[in-house]
């Protein structure tokens, strides 16, 4: 039995025996390549080699790479679920030559592997070559025993491979399998259109890289020719396992079987199985993403994961399943792929937690969103329209979190479409507004230099005048803003907050997990703000642990050093960088803090953690689903100022609560619980003020809790007493009701100074139940 694991192992072993280096696949997040949202081909990690910008210690390589094709030129999303081959993520088996062998070896080895190792019937195999590639055509005829009639010339659309709009490219040669060889083919030359039909499936693509596509479209010959091949494991498994679909293989069918079990809905290979196939496909891609530390978010890669998850939930709803389901599929994905993809096995629990949290969040709005779509469809039908306005589609996204592709799917199923021009206009307007708001906020945050410093310029002489205990770097951090600070004291304050941000980042990863990634930050002289990817709130206890850990590192007097090195050297040292950012491969700045933190950074830092003095977390909050924010201060001056302000706030709140409780207590005949019989509850204002001045901050916080409970008890007792009083005085109130002349209506207007809003509502309910035609005007007093 050709299991997927056995196929993968056989492929890699075959090329290892032909002196290929077995190279691990990389994260689906492109490393130092912002031109790609996700790794979409096995060759992505070797792009620098093909461009002549990088080298490897080997000239031949083989591996299996997870690829994601859900955006940009290579986007299979809309086809997923509607056939048996398209997937948003898949494994690409590949072998490469970097200036070593070329077309002859690539062709003969591909034929050998398929026919001698996998024992595929040669008469079922068909080959395509680029129409101008006479060399490849001749090699297939001379070096293999493929039927010459099975070699088909195709144009650039199908047989000239390009990774993107720019970059390495070249002619290719594809191998296709005839799924129904027992049926006689039409007696004519086959075309690419024939191969694109249901009868044939592409198994393997051999790319002969010899050009670099420029931004203006020009093809430049590369210094060396290379080979890049890709065979889809899912398609190969489907054929060797004698399945009619990739979804019937051991890679995907166990997921579908669990979906059947959970939903109690049977699976079919036709259109009735679309929901099962979409869910099985999407959960695999979601697992790969979170396993590589991409958290669902509202933009970028995180938004792609969120879209997939929400699309999958919509299809789950079509199976009449209204509870979180995708997280229950994660163990099956890990069982299937974990033996080869370690990131899945090591992150299984994290993936489940993140997926479940996302499901719970979206399911709460899915039903209302779907109901809104139904309303819009009814409206379109009534107006005999087939195009939903882009403004309405944008509202679905903005209000209900519906990705636009989900809205399109829902409408398409009912014969409608979306005005995408107007939608994109609304989306762009929102982005512009968001940028403007951000700029306003940055302007508010920016501390302007005084007029006395307006003439200062940035040069070496200026930095030489700064204190020696500061580590200076004149370039601003990538993606941030630089500002000149001439005052050495302000410079030290800035350095403290910048350095402690690195310690905070390390602490978050230490306590919450390595999925924590920086998602934005602000460092100022008097505060810091750190945004990071995380899927749930952080408890007060964990926040306290993080704060203690950071302060421990500060007091440990860790040396902080900076050095310039190549990007490769920095990675070998374990330096953290922002995923997807473009760094200078020859020169990056690395900041190390003892053995607890090492990051790429261009900012100013102190040279020892003890100079940070102290650290205090001010707040922790969510800024969007999957992204959270911590605000904090560093340095004795700012921590003390924060604690004093916090103490003053608690002091004022306690004085107010004490006064309210004292007022409520007057005239209230009720037994006071033991926990509220402390002496300070009986003090007058001046005595209570003196008492508070002698309490610590922790004791004030404890008092806040006690007074909150005390007031709730008094409010409840007071309402109970008023309720009894109201029942007793209801007869008296009825006497004040007046009849309106020649009308069935009655009117009551009365001021009840002892009643609050809640009591007035209760009274009005009782009166209206007894007098349905009563018009009331009731007055009371709020506490």
C-alpha positions in Angstrom: 0.0 0.0 0.0 1.4 3.3 -1.1 0.7 5.4 2.0 1.5 9.2 1.7 4.3 8.8 4.2 5.8 5.9 2.2 5.5 8.0 -1.0 7.2 11.0 0.6 10.0 8.8 2.0 10.5 7.0 -1.4 10.8 10.3 -3.3 13.3 11.7 -0.9 15.3 8.5 -0.7 15.4 8.2 -4.5 17.2 11.5 -4.9 19.4 11.0 -1.8 20.8 8.0 -3.7 21.5 10.4 -6.5 23.6 12.6 -4.3 20.9 15.1 -3.3 21.0 16.8 0.1 17.8 16.2 2.0 16.8 19.7 3.1 14.0 20.4 5.6 11.0 22.4 4.4 10.8 26.0 5.6 8.0 27.9 7.4 5.1 28.9 5.1 6.0 32.5 6.1 8.6 33.6 3.5 11.9 34.4 5.1 13.2 37.8 4.3 11.0 38.0 1.2 8.1 40.6 1.4 7.1 39.9 -2.2 5.3 36.8 -1.1 2.5 36.5 1.5 3.0 32.7 1.8 5.5 30.2 0.5 3.8 29.0 -2.6 6.4 26.7 -4.1 9.2 24.4 -2.9 11.8 26.6 -4.6 11.0 29.7 -2.5 13.8 29.0 0.0 16.3 28.8 -2.9 15.2 31.9 -4.6 18.4 33.7 -3.7 20.5 30.9 -5.2 18.6 31.1 -8.5 19.1 34.9 -8.6 22.8 34.5 -7.9 22.6 36.3 -4.6 23.2 33.3 -2.3 25.0 30.0 -2.1 24.5 26.7 -0.4 27.0 24.1 0.7 25.4 21.6 -1.8 24.5 21.8 -5.4 21.6 19.3 -5.4 18.7 19.2 -3.0 15.5 17.3 -2.3 12.6 17.9 0.2 8.9 18.1 0.8 7.6 21.6 1.3 4.2 22.8 2.6 2.9 25.3 0.1 -0.1 27.7 0.5 -1.9 29.1 -2.6 -4.7 31.3 -1.3 -3.8 34.7 -2.6 -2.2 36.5 -5.5 -1.4 34.9 -8.8 -1.4 31.4 -7.4 -4.8 31.3 -5.8 -6.9 28.1 -5.7 -9.4 29.2 -3.0 -12.5 29.5 -5.2 -11.9 26.0 -6.7 -11.4 24.2 -3.4 -14.2 21.8 -2.6 -15.6 21.8 -6.1 -13.3 19.1 -7.5 -10.9 16.5 -6.2 -7.6 18.2 -6.8 -7.5 21.8 -5.8 -6.3 22.6 -2.2 -5.3 25.8 -0.4 -2.3 24.0 1.1 -0.4 21.0 -0.1 2.9 19.2 0.0 5.3 19.8 -2.9 7.8 17.1 -3.4 10.8 18.6 -5.2 14.4 18.1 -6.3 16.7 20.9 -7.4 20.0 21.5 -9.2 21.9 24.7 -8.5 24.1 25.1 -11.6 24.8 21.3 -11.6 22.7 19.0 -13.8 20.1 20.3 -16.1 17.4 19.0 -18.5 18.8 15.6 -19.3 19.1 14.3 -15.7 15.9 15.9 -14.6 13.9 14.2 -17.4 15.5 10.8 -17.1 15.2 10.7 -13.3 11.6 11.8 -13.3 10.8 9.0 -15.7 12.8 6.5 -13.7 11.1 7.4 -10.4 7.5 7.3 -11.8 7.9 4.1 -13.9 10.6 2.0 -12.0 9.9 3.0 -8.4 6.2 3.9 -8.3 5.6 1.4 -11.2 3.2 3.6 -13.1 2.2 2.2 -16.4 4.2 4.0 -19.1 1.3 4.0 -21.5 -0.7 6.1 -19.1 1.9 8.9 -18.9 1.8 12.0 -21.1 4.4 14.7 -21.3 4.2 18.4 -22.2 7.1 20.7 -23.2 7.3 24.4 -24.0 6.6 25.0 -27.7 10.0 26.6 -28.3 12.0 24.1 -26.1 13.4 21.8 -28.8 16.0 20.5 -26.4 13.5 19.1 -23.9 11.4 17.6 -26.7 14.5 15.8 -28.1 15.6 14.5 -24.7 12.2 13.0 -23.9 12.4 11.1 -27.2 16.1 10.0 -26.8 16.5 9.4 -23.1 13.2 7.8 -22.2 10.9 5.2 -23.8 7.8 7.4 -23.5 5.5 7.1 -26.6 6.5 10.0 -28.9 2.8 10.5 -29.5 2.4 11.3 -25.8 4.8 14.3 -26.0 2.8 17.5 -26.5 4.1 21.0 -27.2 2.3 23.8 -25.3 2.5 27.6 -25.2 3.9 29.9 -22.5 0.5 30.0 -20.7 0.9 26.4 -19.6 4.6 25.6 -20.0 6.6 28.6 -19.0 6.9 28.7 -15.2 7.1 32.0 -13.2 7.0 32.3 -9.4 5.5 35.7 -9.6 5.4 39.0 -11.6 9.2 39.1 -11.3 12.0 36.7 -10.4 13.4 33.4 -11.6 11.5 31.6 -14.4 11.9 29.3 -17.4 10.4 26.7 -19.6 8.9 23.6 -18.0 7.9 20.1 -18.8 4.9 18.5 -17.2 4.0 14.9 -16.6 0.3 13.9 -16.8 -1.5 10.7 -16.0 -4.4 9.3 -18.0 -7.0 8.3 -15.4 -9.1 6.3 -17.9 -6.6 4.6 -20.3 -9.2 1.9 -21.2 -11.2 4.5 -23.1 -9.9 5.1 -26.6 -8.7 8.6 -27.3 -9.9 10.5 -30.3 -7.5 9.9 -33.2 -5.9 13.3 -33.4 -3.1 15.3 -31.8 -3.7 16.0 -28.1 -3.7 19.6 -26.9 -3.3 21.3 -23.6 -7.1 21.7 -23.5 -7.4 17.9 -23.5 -4.9 17.6 -20.7 -6.8 20.2 -18.7 -10.0 18.0 -18.8 -11.2 15.5 -16.2 -9.4 12.6 -17.9 -5.9 13.8 -17.1 -4.2 14.9 -13.9 -0.8 16.7 -13.7 1.6 14.8 -11.4 4.9 16.5 -11.8 6.3 19.7 -13.2 10.0 20.0 -14.2 11.1 23.7 -14.4 14.3 24.6 -16.2 15.2 27.9 -14.6 17.3 30.0 -16.9 15.9 33.6 -16.8 15.1 36.4 -14.3 11.9 38.3 -15.1 12.4 42.0 -14.7 9.7 44.4 -13.5 9.3 45.7 -17.1 8.8 42.1 -18.3 12.3 41.7 -19.9 13.9 38.2 -19.5 17.5 38.3 -18.4 19.6 35.1 -18.6 20.8 33.9 -15.2 24.5 33.3 -14.6 23.8 29.6 -14.2 21.0 27.3 -15.2 19.0 25.4 -12.5 16.4 22.7 -12.2 13.3 23.1 -10.0 10.8 20.3 -9.9 7.5 19.9 -8.0 5.3 16.9 -7.6 2.1 17.3 -5.5 2.1 14.6 -2.8 -1.7 14.7 -2.6 -2.2 14.1 -6.3 0.5 11.4 -6.5 -1.1 9.7 -3.4 -4.5 9.8 -5.0 -3.2 8.0 -8.1 -1.0 5.4 -6.3 -3.8 4.7 -3.7 -6.3 4.3 -6.6 -8.5 7.0 -5.3 -10.6 9.3 -7.5 -9.8 12.4 -5.4 -7.1 13.9 -3.2 -9.8 14.0 -0.6 -10.1 10.2 -0.6 -6.4 9.8 0.3 -5.0 9.1 3.8 -4.0 12.7 3.9 -7.5 14.1 3.9 -10.1 11.4 4.2 -9.6 10.8 8.0 -10.5 14.4 8.5 -13.7 14.0 6.4 -14.6 10.9 8.3 -14.4 12.8 11.6 -16.6 15.5 10.0 -19.1 12.9 9.1 -19.1 11.6 12.7 -19.4 15.0 14.3 -22.1 16.4 12.1 -23.9 13.1 11.4 -23.9 14.1 7.7 -22.6 11.5 5.2 -19.9 12.4 2.6 -20.4 12.3 -1.1 -17.9 12.8 -3.9 -20.2 15.1 -5.8 -21.4 18.6 -5.0 -23.1 17.3 -1.8 -19.6 16.9 -0.4 -18.4 20.4 -0.9 -18.8 21.4 2.7 -16.8 18.3 3.9 -14.0 19.0 1.4 -13.8 22.8 2.2 -13.6 22.1 5.9 -11.0 19.4 5.6 -8.9 21.5 3.3 -9.2 24.7 5.3 -8.4 23.2 8.7 -5.1 21.8 7.3 -4.0 25.3 6.1 -5.1 26.8 9.4 -3.0 24.2 11.3 0.0 24.9 9.1 -0.4 28.7 9.6 -0.8 28.6 13.4 2.0 25.9 13.6 4.3 28.5 12.0 3.1 31.1 14.6 0.7 33.1 12.4 -2.2 34.1 14.6 -5.7 35.0 13.1 -5.9 38.7 12.7 -7.6 41.5 10.7 -4.8 42.0 8.1 -2.0 40.3 6.4 -1.4 36.5 6.8 -3.5 36.5 9.9 -6.5 37.7 8.0 -6.1 34.9 5.4 -6.3 32.3 8.3 -9.3 34.1 9.7 -11.0 34.1 6.3 -10.4 30.4 5.9 -11.7 29.7 9.4 -14.9 31.7 8.9 -15.5 30.2 5.4 -15.1 26.7 7.0 -17.6 27.5 9.7 -20.1 28.7 7.2 -19.9 25.3 5.5 -20.2 23.6 8.8 -23.4 25.5 9.3 -24.6 24.1 6.0 -24.2 20.7 7.7 -26.5 21.9 10.5 -23.6 22.1 12.9 -23.7 25.3 15.0 -21.0 24.7 17.6 -17.2 25.0 17.4 -16.0 22.0 15.2 -12.7 22.9 13.6 -10.6 22.6 16.7 -11.9 19.0 17.1 -10.3 18.2 13.7 -6.8 19.4 14.7 -5.6 16.1 16.3 -6.4 14.2 13.0 -4.4 16.7 11.0 -1.5 16.4 13.4 -1.6 12.6 13.4 -1.4 12.6 9.6 1.3 15.3 9.1 3.0 15.6 12.5 5.6 12.9 11.8 7.1 15.0 9.1 6.1 18.5 10.1 7.4 19.0 13.6 5.8 22.4 14.0 2.4 20.8 14.0 3.2 18.1 16.5 4.8 20.6 18.9 2.0 23.2 18.6 -1.1 20.9 18.7 -2.6 22.3 21.9 -1.9 25.9 20.9 -3.5 25.3 17.5 -6.6 23.9 19.2 -6.9 26.7 21.7 -6.5 29.4 19.0 -9.0 27.8 16.6 -11.6 27.2 19.3 -11.3 30.8 20.5 -11.8 32.1 16.9 -14.7 29.8 16.4 -16.5 30.9 19.5 -15.9 34.5 18.6 -17.2 34.2 15.1 -20.1 31.9 15.7 -21.7 34.5 18.0 -22.1 36.8 14.9 -22.4 34.3 12.1 -26.2 33.7 12.5 -27.0 37.4 12.5 -24.7 38.0 9.5 -26.3 35.2 7.6 -29.7 36.6 8.5 -28.6 40.0 7.1 -27.5 38.3 3.8 -30.9 36.7 3.5 -32.5 40.1 4.0 -30.3 41.6 1.3 -31.1 38.8 -1.1 -34.9 39.2 -0.5 -34.5 42.9 -1.2 -32.5 42.3 -4.4 -35.1 39.8 -5.6 -38.0 42.2 -4.9 -36.2 45.0 -6.9 -35.3 42.5 -9.6 -31.6 43.2 -9.1 -28.7 40.8 -9.4 -25.8 43.0 -8.1 -25.4 43.7 -4.4 -24.0 47.2 -3.7 -20.4 47.3 -2.6 -21.4 49.5 0.3 -23.7 46.8 1.7 -21.0 44.1 1.1 -18.6 46.3 3.0 -21.0 46.7 5.9 -21.2 42.9 6.1 -17.4 42.9 6.5 -17.2 45.8 8.8 -20.1 44.9 11.0 -20.3 41.1 11.0 -16.7 40.2 10.1 -17.7 38.5 6.9 -14.8 38.2 4.5 -15.8 39.5 1.0 -15.1 36.1 -0.6 -17.6 34.6 1.9 -20.2 37.1 0.9 -19.5 36.4 -2.8 -20.0 32.6 -2.2 -23.3 33.2 -0.4 -24.6 35.4 -3.2 -23.3 33.3 -6.0 -25.1 30.2 -4.7 -28.4 32.2 -5.1 -27.6 33.7 -8.5 -26.3 37.1 -7.3 -23.0 39.0 -7.4 -21.3 41.9 -5.6 -20.3 45.3 -7.0 -16.6 44.9 -6.3 -15.6 48.3 -7.6 -17.7 50.0 -5.0 -16.6 47.5 -2.3 -13.0 48.2 -3.0 -13.7 52.0 -2.9 -15.3 51.6 0.5 -12.4 49.5 1.7 -9.9 52.0 0.4 -11.7 54.9 2.1 -11.6 53.0 5.4 -7.8 52.5 5.0 -7.3 56.1 4.3 -9.3 57.1 7.3 -7.4 54.6 9.5 -4.1 56.0 8.3 -5.2 59.5 9.0 -6.3 58.6 12.5 -3.0 56.8 13.1 -1.1 59.9 11.9 -3.1 62.1 14.3 -2.4 59.7 17.1 1.3 59.7 16.3 1.3 63.5 16.2 -0.3 63.5 19.6 2.3 61.0 20.9 5.2 62.9 19.3 7.1 65.1 21.8 8.3 68.1 19.8 11.8 69.4 20.4 12.0 72.8 22.0 13.0 75.9 20.0 16.4 75.8 21.7 17.1 72.5 20.0 15.7 73.3 16.6 19.1 73.9 15.1 20.6 70.6 16.2 21.6 68.2 13.3 22.3 64.5 13.4 26.0 63.9 13.1 28.8 61.9 14.8 29.8 64.9 16.9 26.4 65.0 18.5 26.4 61.4 19.4 29.9 61.7 20.9 28.6 64.2 23.4 26.1 61.6 24.8 26.9 59.7 28.0 29.2 56.7 27.4 26.8 54.3 29.1 24.4 54.7 26.2 24.6 52.4 23.1 24.0 54.6 20.1 22.8 53.7 16.6 22.0 56.5 14.1 19.6 54.5 11.9 15.9 54.2 12.9 14.3 50.8 13.3 12.6 49.5 10.2 9.0 50.5 9.9 9.3 53.0 12.7 9.9 56.8 13.0 13.1 58.4 14.2 13.3 61.6 16.2 16.3 63.5 17.6 16.6 63.9 21.3 19.5 66.1 22.4 18.8 66.1 26.2 20.9 63.3 27.8 18.2 62.7 30.5 15.5 62.3 27.9 17.9 60.0 25.9 18.3 57.8 28.9 14.5 57.7 29.5 14.1 56.6 25.9 16.8 54.0 26.1 15.2 52.5 29.3 11.9 52.1 27.6 13.4 50.7 24.5 15.5 48.2 26.3 12.8 47.0 28.6 10.5 46.4 25.5 13.0 43.7 24.5 12.7 42.1 28.0 8.9 42.3 27.9 8.9 40.6 24.5 11.1 37.8 25.9 8.9 37.5 29.0 5.7 37.1 26.9 7.3 34.3 24.9 8.6 32.7 28.1 5.2 32.7 29.9 2.7 32.5 26.9 4.6 30.6 24.2 6.8 31.1 21.1 3.7 32.0 19.0 4.1 35.6 20.5 5.2 37.9 17.7 5.5 41.7 17.8 2.6 43.4 16.0 3.6 47.0 16.6 5.1 49.2 19.3 5.7 52.7 20.5 8.7 53.7 22.6 8.8 57.1 24.2 10.6 58.8 27.0 7.8 58.3 29.5 6.1 55.1 28.4 6.0 52.1 26.0 3.3 50.3 24.1 3.8 46.8 22.8 1.3 45.0 20.5 1.6 41.3 20.0 -0.2 38.3 18.6 -2.1 36.3 21.2 -5.6 34.7 21.2 -6.9 35.4 24.7 -6.6 37.8 27.6 -3.8 37.5 30.1 -4.8 36.9 33.7 -3.8 39.3 36.4 -1.7 36.5 38.0 0.3 35.9 34.7 0.7 39.6 34.2 2.2 39.8 37.7 4.6 36.9 36.9 5.7 38.7 33.7 6.3 41.9 35.6 8.3 40.1 38.3 10.3 38.2 35.7 11.2 41.5 33.8 12.3 43.2 37.1 14.4 40.1 38.0 16.3 40.5 34.7 16.7 44.2 35.4 18.2 43.6 38.8 20.4 40.8 37.4 22.6 43.5 35.8 22.6 41.8 32.3 25.1 43.3 29.9 23.5 44.7 26.7 25.6 44.5 23.7 25.1 45.5 20.0 27.0 44.4 16.9 26.7 44.5 13.2 26.7 41.2 11.3 25.2 39.5 8.2 21.6 38.4 8.3 22.6 34.7 8.1 25.0 35.1 11.1 22.2 36.8 13.1 19.8 33.9 12.4 22.4 31.4 13.4 22.7 33.2 16.7 18.9 33.0 17.1 18.1 36.6 16.6 14.3 37.4 16.4 13.2 39.4 13.4 9.8 40.5 12.1 8.3 37.9 9.7 8.1 39.0 6.1 10.2 42.1 6.6 13.1 42.8 4.2 16.5 43.1 5.9 19.8 44.0 4.4 21.4 40.5 4.0 24.9 42.0 4.5 24.4 44.2 7.5 21.9 44.0 10.4 22.2 45.2 13.9 21.8 42.6 16.7 21.0 43.6 20.3 21.7 41.0 23.0 20.7 41.2 26.6 22.5 38.5 28.5 21.1 35.1 27.5 17.5 36.1 27.7 17.0 38.3 24.6 18.5 38.6 21.1 16.8 40.7 18.5 17.4 42.7 15.3 17.0 46.3 16.3 18.2 49.7 15.3 17.2 51.6 18.4 19.0 53.2 21.4 19.6 51.0 24.5 21.3 51.2 27.8 24.3 49.0 28.1 23.2 47.2 31.2 19.7 46.2 32.4 20.3 47.6 35.9 20.1 51.1 34.3 16.4 50.5 33.5 15.9 50.6 37.3 12.3 49.2 37.4 9.4 48.2 35.3 5.6 48.4 35.8 2.7 47.1 33.6 0.0 49.8 33.3 -2.6 47.9 31.3 -3.3 44.9 29.1 -6.1 44.9 26.5 -7.3 43.6 23.1 -6.9 45.9 20.1 -8.4 43.4 17.7 -9.2 39.7 17.6 -5.8 37.9 17.9 -3.8 41.0 18.8 -3.3 42.4 22.3 -1.6 45.4 23.8 0.5 46.0 26.9 1.3 49.5 28.1 4.0 50.0 30.7 6.5 52.4 32.2 10.1 52.1 33.2 12.5 54.0 35.4 12.0 54.9 39.0 10.7 58.4 38.2 7.9 57.2 35.9 7.0 54.1 37.9 6.7 56.2 41.1 4.6 58.7 39.3 2.3 56.0 38.0 2.0 54.4 41.4 1.3 57.7 43.1 -1.4 58.5 40.5 -2.9 55.1 40.9 -2.9 55.4 44.7 -4.6 58.9 44.4 -7.2 57.4 42.1 -8.0 54.6 44.6 -8.0 57.1 47.4 -10.6 59.3 45.7 -12.8 56.3 44.7 -12.7 54.9 48.3 -13.7 58.3 49.7 -16.7 58.4 47.3 -17.7 54.9 48.0 -17.5 55.5 51.8 -19.8 58.5 51.5 -22.4 56.7 49.4 -22.4 53.6 51.7 -22.7 55.9 54.8 -25.7 57.6 53.3 -27.3 54.3 52.3 -26.8 52.9 55.7 -28.8 55.6 57.4 -32.3 54.5 58.2 -31.7 51.0 56.8 -32.9 48.4 59.3 -31.0 45.3 58.3 -28.5 42.9 59.8 -25.0 43.7 58.5 -22.9 40.6 57.5 -19.7 40.0 59.5 -17.4 41.0 56.6 -18.9 44.5 56.6 -18.7 45.1 60.3 -15.1 46.4 60.2 -14.5 49.6 62.2 -13.6 51.7 59.1 -17.2 51.2 57.8 -18.4 53.2 60.8 -15.9 56.0 60.5 -16.8 59.6 59.5 -15.1 61.1 56.5 -12.1 62.7 58.3 -11.4 59.5 60.3 -11.6 57.4 57.1 -9.2 59.8 55.3 -6.6 59.4 58.0 -7.1 55.6 57.9 -6.5 55.4 54.2 -3.3 57.4 54.4 -1.8 54.7 56.5 -2.7 51.8 54.1 -0.4 50.3 51.4 -1.4 50.2 47.8 -2.3 46.5 48.0 -4.4 47.2 51.1 -6.2 50.0 49.2 -7.0 47.5 46.3 -8.3 45.1 48.9 -10.5 47.8 50.4 -11.9 48.6 46.9 -13.1 45.1 46.7 -14.7 45.2 50.1 -16.4 48.5 49.5 -17.8 47.2 46.2 -19.3 44.2 48.0 -20.6 46.4 50.8 -22.3 48.8 48.4 -24.0 46.0 46.5 -25.3 44.6 49.8 -26.7 48.0 50.8 -28.2 48.7 47.4 -29.9 45.3 47.4 -31.2 45.9 50.9 -32.4 49.4 50.1 -34.2 48.1 46.9 -35.9 45.4 48.9 -37.1 47.9 51.5 -38.4 50.2 48.8 -40.1 47.4 47.1 -42.0 46.5 50.3 -42.8 50.2 50.8 -44.0 50.5 47.3 -46.4 47.6 47.7 -47.8 49.2 50.8 -48.2 52.6 49.3 -49.6 51.4 45.9 -53.2 52.0 47.1 -52.2 55.6 48.0 -50.8 56.1 44.5 -53.9 54.8 42.9 -55.9 57.5 44.7 -53.8 60.1 42.7 -54.9 58.7 39.3 -57.1 61.0 37.4 -59.5 60.3 34.6 -59.3 62.2 31.4 -62.7 63.7 30.5 -64.7 61.8 27.9 -61.9 59.2 27.5 -61.0 55.7 28.5 -57.5 56.9 29.4 -56.3 57.8 32.9 -53.3 59.9 34.0 -50.9 59.9 36.9 -48.2 62.6 37.5 -46.3 62.3 40.8 -42.8 63.0 42.3 -41.3 60.2 44.4 -38.1 61.5 45.8 -37.2 58.2 47.6 -37.4 56.2 44.3 -34.5 55.6 41.9 -34.9 54.6 38.2 -35.1 50.9 38.9 -37.9 51.4 41.4 -39.8 53.7 39.1 -39.7 51.1 36.4 -40.9 48.4 38.7 -43.7 50.7 39.9 -44.7 51.6 36.4 -44.9 47.9 35.4 -47.3 47.2 38.3 -49.5 50.1 37.6 -49.7 49.5 33.8 -50.6 45.9 34.4 -53.6 47.0 36.5 -54.5 50.1 34.4 -53.6 49.4 30.7 -54.8 52.8 29.5 -52.8 54.7 32.2 -50.5 57.6 31.1 -47.8 58.1 33.7 -45.2 60.8 34.5 -43.2 59.6 37.5 -40.2 61.4 39.0 -37.5 60.1 41.2 -33.9 60.6 42.3 -30.7 58.7 41.1 -28.1 57.8 43.7 
